[in-house]
Amino acid sequence: MTEPMIRLNDLVLTYRNEAGPVEVLRRLRLDVTRGETVSVVGPSGSGKSSMMMVMAGLERATSGSVAIDGKNLGDLDEDALARFRGERIGIVFQDFHLIPTMSALENVAVPLELAGRRDAFEQASKTLQQVGLGHRLTHYPGQLSGGEQQRVALARAFAVQPRLLLADEPTGNLDGNTGEKVIELLFDLVSDHDTTLVLITHDPSLAERCSRTVRLADGQIIDDGTASASKTPKAEVAEPKLAAGV
């Protein structure tokens, strides 16, 4: 039996502050098959971005397990985790996260250089051409429009040919027309590279473009988007557990 691209098993993420522990994610169980496109929806504060950060290995689970492409992230130290992420996971954020002092070409080449690719700049140039920015290689983020900056971010994510793409509100800072063009490009790249996609969005029409929609509320998955889930009652959602006096 083929391993899923993503497997969350009883995943718990707890933050601690002066008031005490707060459970952000509570016993999540989720499998995402290879090549699947999955949207994640839910109200603000439901845990969507936190779940993505754990999938990316940017947050460590408090308990439970996270396996990506058959590898348990809990078994990796920070250096191994960074290498694994650089080789297999692409990430696109709402705020682009480009390095302002680097050109578009340099921004895209960075993860390739970190991965030890000798052809980093050649591959970066090729990927920027694929997203329609072959004429913008030497431009800095401040010289690019929001849509162009997000295209650079997409090129950076896909330059390493990731097996998994995690996208957190990728059109959140773009106007409707520009956002639609970026989304078309994103789905084209996902299809061309046969990449598994997890897309966080508040836009119902965008969520529907994915083959499956997972719904979160108060740190729990209340619908995992599978046929079996639609036949069973949704889990009762409890109030978040806060320390006494909060």
Buried (B, 14 or more C-beta within 10 A) or exposed (E): EEBBBBBBBEBBBBEEEEEBEBBBBBBBEBBBBBBBBBBBBBEEBBBBBBBBBBBBBBBEBBEBBBBBBEBEBBEBEEEEBBBBBBBBBBBBBBEBEBEEEBBBBBBBBBBBEBEEBEEBBEBBBBBBEBBBBEEBBEBBBEEBEBBBBBBBBBBBBBBBEBBBBBBBBBBBBBEEEBBBBBBEBBBEBBEEBEBBBBBBBEBEEBBEBBEBBBBBBBBBBBBBBEEEBEEEEEBEBEEBEEEEEE
